[in-house]
Amino acid sequence: MRIRRQVTARAPYDLRWIRRGYLFAPWRFEHGKPVRALLSPSGHVVEARLVQSGSINRPKIQMLLSSATELSSGDISSLCAQLDWTLGLTEDLSAFYNIAKNDPVLSRAMMELKGYRVKTTRDLHEMLVSAVVSQNTNFHSFRRMLMALAERFGSSILLDGRKVSAFPSAQVLAKSSRKALERIGAYRSQAIQNVSLAILNGLEGQIEGRTTEEATERLMSIKGLGPYSAHAAILYGLRHYDAFFIDTYVLKVMGNLFFEGKRPTGSKLRDFADQRWGAWQGLALDLLLAWQMEDHDL
């Protein structure tokens, strides 16, 4: 079954920037178009392909959904909503743009990456597992582990002779063999199961409506999640734009941009970001990191 839906994205929007910035969701590119697998609410694996038509200032996004089975109207609506959420297609960022235009560094980044958006994961579980997998590794190793988790533990279908695998559910990872997880995630296997069990025990409800500080405290109570993983999960899993994560790359980039090439301490950088961008500091950070990066090879 193949379904096509069109969404009018909020301008400006440019789909090309999926290749840029921090990317925790398992997107890949085929023939220059972004592709990923999703699970529908009824449990069907669906491959989503996106194409942009129109201009950056009048963007239209074509969602091409392919499945081995018939999809209900509810499934289709949910899948389109997932894609809208993960890519921020219809998100109103006018308040952030008003702040950014008065910041000499942010305004330049925004101009050169016109139409850029934060890219989130499908849900909090996918983000927490991705944050764990990304610990102490480079982007290419992280991507290999992320895709291997989907191929080994996720639900799969055959489309045109190709295997398409969705990201594994919390139920599956929580019950999986530790040794099997270790073959993919090494020492991270325990933390992967810890976050999966937390999701099954109602983690999302426990942090829903909480402040970023409260959500961070709850996430860091899960063994294997530190400040970096917790703040990244809140930013890229919940779209809380006041969440500001710090790793060595962040310290390097922000040091070059704002501290005359010297790496600030984590506490000094947090104070700086809080004073300069306030509730938008996480979004500002993501944009600046993307601006300083090359396109990912996906």
C-alpha positions in Angstrom: 0.0 0.0 0.0 1.3 3.4 -0.9 -0.2 6.7 0.4 0.7 10.3 -0.5 -0.1 13.2 1.7 0.9 16.8 1.4 1.6 19.2 4.3 2.1 22.9 4.0 5.0 23.6 6.2 5.3 26.9 8.1 7.7 29.1 6.2 10.6 29.4 6.1 11.3 25.6 5.8 14.1 23.7 4.0 14.0 19.9 4.1 17.7 19.7 3.1 18.8 20.7 6.6 17.9 17.2 7.9 21.5 16.4 7.0 22.8 19.1 9.4 23.1 19.4 13.1 22.5 16.8 15.9 20.5 13.9 14.5 19.3 11.3 17.0 16.5 9.9 14.8 17.3 7.1 12.3 16.9 9.0 9.1 18.8 8.1 6.0 18.9 9.5 2.5 18.2 7.7 -0.7 18.6 9.5 -4.1 18.8 12.7 -2.1 15.5 12.2 -0.3 15.1 11.6 3.5 13.7 8.2 4.4 12.9 6.4 7.7 10.8 3.6 9.1 8.0 4.2 11.5 5.5 2.0 13.4 1.8 2.9 13.1 -0.4 2.8 16.2 -1.8 -0.6 15.0 1.8 -2.0 14.8 2.4 -1.9 11.1 5.9 -1.0 9.8 5.7 1.9 7.4 8.5 3.5 5.3 8.2 7.3 5.0 9.8 9.3 2.2 9.7 13.0 2.1 10.0 15.4 -0.8 9.8 19.2 -0.7 8.1 21.2 -3.5 7.6 24.9 -3.7 10.1 27.4 -2.3 11.6 27.8 1.1 9.2 30.6 1.6 6.2 28.6 0.3 7.1 25.0 1.3 5.0 22.0 0.5 6.1 18.6 1.9 5.0 15.4 0.2 4.8 12.4 2.6 5.1 9.1 0.8 4.0 6.2 3.0 4.7 2.6 2.0 3.5 -0.5 3.8 3.1 -4.2 3.2 -0.5 -4.0 4.6 -3.5 -1.8 4.4 -3.4 1.2 6.7 -6.4 2.6 8.4 -7.2 6.3 8.2 -6.2 6.6 11.9 -2.8 5.0 11.2 -2.2 7.4 8.3 -3.2 10.5 10.3 -1.0 9.4 13.2 2.0 8.8 10.9 1.7 12.2 9.3 1.4 13.8 12.7 4.6 11.9 13.8 6.5 13.3 10.8 5.2 16.8 11.4 6.3 16.6 15.0 9.8 15.1 14.4 10.6 17.7 11.7 8.8 20.7 13.2 7.0 21.2 9.9 4.2 23.4 11.2 5.9 24.7 14.3 5.6 28.5 14.9 9.0 29.8 15.8 8.3 33.5 15.2 9.1 34.4 18.9 12.5 32.8 18.5 13.2 34.5 15.2 12.4 37.9 16.8 15.1 37.2 19.4 17.6 35.8 16.9 17.5 38.7 14.6 18.8 40.9 17.4 21.7 38.5 18.1 24.6 39.1 15.7 25.8 35.5 15.8 22.4 33.8 15.8 21.1 36.1 13.1 24.0 35.1 10.8 23.4 31.4 11.5 19.7 31.7 10.8 20.4 33.5 7.5 22.8 30.9 6.3 20.6 28.0 7.4 17.3 29.5 6.3 14.5 27.1 7.0 16.4 25.0 9.5 14.4 23.1 12.2 15.3 21.0 15.3 14.9 17.3 14.4 13.4 15.2 17.2 12.9 11.5 17.6 9.5 9.8 17.2 9.0 9.5 20.9 10.8 9.7 24.2 11.9 6.1 24.2 13.6 6.4 20.9 15.4 9.5 22.1 16.5 8.0 25.4 18.0 4.9 23.7 19.6 7.1 21.1 21.1 9.4 23.8 22.6 6.3 25.5 24.0 4.9 22.3 25.6 8.2 21.4 27.6 8.3 24.6 31.4 8.4 24.2 31.4 7.6 20.4 31.5 9.4 17.1 28.6 10.1 14.8 29.3 7.2 12.4 29.7 4.6 15.1 26.5 5.9 16.7 24.6 5.6 13.5 25.9 2.0 13.0 24.7 1.0 16.4 21.3 2.8 16.0 20.6 1.0 12.7 21.8 -2.3 14.1 19.4 -2.1 16.9 16.5 -1.6 14.4 17.7 -4.5 12.2 18.2 -6.9 15.1 15.3 -6.0 17.4 12.8 -4.0 15.4 9.8 -5.1 13.5 10.5 -5.6 9.8 8.8 -5.9 6.5 9.9 -6.5 2.9 9.2 -3.7 0.4 10.3 -4.2 -3.2 12.7 -6.9 -2.0 14.2 -4.6 0.7 14.1 -5.2 4.4 12.7 -2.2 6.2 13.1 -2.2 10.0 11.4 0.1 12.5 13.0 1.3 15.8 12.4 -1.4 18.5 9.8 -0.8 21.1 10.4 -0.5 24.8 8.8 -3.9 25.4 11.2 -5.6 23.0 14.3 -4.0 24.3 13.4 -4.5 28.0 13.0 -8.3 27.4 16.0 -8.7 25.0 19.0 -10.8 25.9 21.7 -8.7 27.5 24.4 -10.5 25.5 22.5 -9.7 22.3 22.4 -6.0 23.2 26.0 -6.0 24.2 27.0 -7.2 20.7 25.6 -3.9 19.4 25.8 -1.4 22.2 28.7 -2.9 24.3 28.6 -1.5 27.9 25.5 0.5 27.1 23.2 -2.5 27.1 22.3 -2.1 30.8 21.3 1.6 30.3 19.3 0.7 27.2 17.3 -1.8 29.2 17.0 0.7 32.1 15.4 3.4 30.0 13.1 0.9 28.3 11.9 -0.4 31.7 11.4 3.2 32.8 9.2 3.9 29.8 7.1 0.7 30.5 6.7 1.9 34.1 5.2 5.2 33.1 8.1 7.5 32.7 6.4 9.7 30.1 3.5 10.4 32.4 5.8 11.1 35.2 7.6 14.0 33.4 4.6 15.3 31.4 3.9 18.9 32.3 7.1 19.1 34.4 9.6 21.8 34.2 12.9 21.0 32.4 14.6 21.0 35.8 12.1 18.5 37.2 12.3 16.3 34.1 16.1 16.4 34.2 16.1 15.2 37.8 13.7 12.3 37.0 15.7 11.2 34.0 19.0 11.3 35.9 17.6 9.0 38.5 17.7 6.3 35.8 21.1 4.5 36.0 23.1 5.2 32.8 21.7 8.7 32.2 23.9 11.7 33.1 23.3 15.4 32.5 24.2 15.2 28.8 21.8 12.4 28.0 19.0 13.9 30.1 19.2 17.4 28.6 19.6 16.0 25.1 16.5 13.8 25.6 14.5 16.7 26.9 15.5 18.9 23.9 15.3 16.3 21.1 12.6 14.1 22.6 10.2 16.6 24.1 11.1 19.9 22.3 11.7 21.8 25.6 13.8 24.6 24.2 15.2 25.7 27.5 17.1 22.4 27.8 20.8 23.0 27.2 23.1 20.0 26.8 26.9 20.1 27.0 29.5 17.8 25.5 33.1 18.3 24.3 31.9 19.5 20.9 29.5 22.0 22.4 32.3 23.4 24.5 34.6 23.7 21.5 32.0 25.4 19.2 30.7 27.8 21.8 34.3 28.6 22.9 35.2 29.5 19.3 32.0 31.6 18.8 31.8 33.5 22.1 34.9 33.0 24.3 37.7 34.0 21.9 38.6 30.4 21.2 38.9 29.3 24.8 36.7 26.5 26.1 34.5 27.7 28.9 33.6 25.6 31.9 30.2 23.9 31.8 28.8 26.1 34.5 30.1 29.3 32.8 28.5 28.3 29.5 25.2 27.5 31.2 25.1 30.9 32.8 26.0 32.6 29.5 23.3 30.7 27.6 20.7 31.4 30.2 21.4 35.1 30.3 21.7 35.5 26.5 18.8 33.3 25.2 16.7 32.3 28.2 13.9 29.9 27.4 15.2 29.5 23.8 18.8 28.5 24.7 18.4 24.9 23.5 17.1 25.9 20.2 19.8 28.5 19.9 22.4 25.9 20.7 21.1 23.4 18.1 21.1 26.1 15.4 24.6 27.2 16.2 25.9 23.6 16.2 24.3 22.9 12.8 25.8 26.1 11.4 29.3 25.0 12.4 28.9 21.4 11.0 29.2 19.9 7.6 26.3 17.9 6.2 26.1 14.3 7.6 26.7 11.5 5.2 23.4 9.6 5.5 
